[in-house]
Amino acid sequence: MAGKGFALKISSPQGLEILNKTLYNSIMKPLKESSKTYFDELEKRSKKSRIHKPYQSVGLELAEILKDRRHIPLYIKLAKHHDADRLLRLAKSIAERKYIKNRGGYFMRAFYAKK
């Protein structure tokens, strides 16, 4: 039994490519339109904290004290391998000094100098 529908004969590969693009564009919506809720959910998730261990919390606090959120993974790693009280004391003492422009760099220099 022959299939119901229509048959279209395309004589060149370019014609097939044009047909595919036309069909694809008529069926598919732009990603932003079709999945607005998905992108909203991703945005919500990115704002939610995913801290599971105490050292992660210490690392995040170090980054906030030093106003250096760009290097959060570095501070988490330091907190994992070193004494949290010592790190926090040093960060707070550096944060009190208003003349320091690069607090993160100064913190790292002071931390490894006192070691």
C-alpha positions in Angstrom: 0.0 0.0 0.0 1.4 3.3 -1.0 1.8 6.0 1.7 -0.6 8.8 1.8 1.0 12.2 1.3 3.0 13.8 -1.4 6.3 13.2 -2.9 8.6 16.1 -3.8 11.4 15.6 -6.2 14.5 17.8 -5.7 17.0 17.8 -8.5 19.9 19.4 -6.7 21.6 19.3 -3.3 21.2 23.1 -3.0 17.4 22.8 -3.5 17.3 20.1 -0.7 19.3 22.4 1.6 17.0 25.3 1.0 13.9 23.1 1.6 15.4 21.8 4.8 16.1 25.3 6.1 12.7 26.6 5.2 10.9 23.6 6.9 13.2 23.9 9.9 12.6 27.7 10.3 8.9 27.3 9.9 8.6 24.6 12.6 11.2 25.8 15.2 10.7 28.8 17.3 13.6 30.8 18.7 15.0 29.3 21.8 14.3 32.4 24.0 10.6 32.3 23.0 10.0 28.6 23.3 11.7 28.1 26.7 11.2 31.3 28.7 10.4 29.3 31.8 13.6 27.2 31.3 15.7 30.4 31.3 13.9 31.8 34.3 14.6 28.6 36.2 18.3 28.7 35.3 18.4 32.3 36.5 16.8 31.3 39.8 19.2 28.5 40.3 22.3 30.6 39.6 21.3 32.9 42.5 20.7 30.1 44.9 23.7 29.1 47.1 24.9 25.6 46.9 27.1 25.3 50.0 27.3 21.9 51.5 30.5 21.9 53.6 31.7 24.3 56.3 34.9 25.2 54.4 32.8 26.3 51.5 31.0 28.7 53.7 34.3 30.0 55.1 35.6 30.5 51.5 32.5 32.4 50.5 32.9 34.6 53.6 36.5 35.3 52.8 35.6 36.4 49.3 32.9 38.7 50.7 35.1 40.2 53.4 37.9 40.9 50.8 35.3 42.0 48.2 36.8 39.6 45.7 33.9 37.4 44.6 35.8 36.5 41.4 38.2 34.2 43.3 35.7 32.3 45.4 37.1 28.9 44.4 40.5 29.9 45.5 39.3 30.9 48.9 37.3 27.7 49.3 40.4 25.7 48.5 42.4 27.7 51.1 39.6 27.1 53.7 39.6 23.4 53.0 43.3 23.0 53.6 44.1 25.6 56.3 42.8 26.9 59.6 39.5 28.8 59.1 40.0 31.1 62.2 43.5 32.2 61.0 42.1 32.9 57.5 39.2 34.9 58.7 41.3 36.9 61.2 43.7 37.8 58.5 41.0 38.7 56.0 39.2 40.9 58.6 42.4 42.8 59.5 43.1 43.4 55.8 39.6 44.6 55.2 39.9 47.2 58.0 42.8 48.9 56.2 41.2 51.4 53.8 44.4 52.2 51.9 44.7 48.7 50.4 43.2 48.6 46.8 43.8 44.9 45.9 42.6 43.2 49.1 42.7 39.7 47.6 46.3 40.0 46.4 47.4 41.6 49.7 45.6 38.7 51.6 47.5 36.1 49.6 50.8 37.8 50.1 50.3 38.2 53.8 49.0 34.6 54.2 52.0 33.0 52.5 54.4 35.4 54.2 53.2 34.4 57.7 53.3 30.7 57.0 
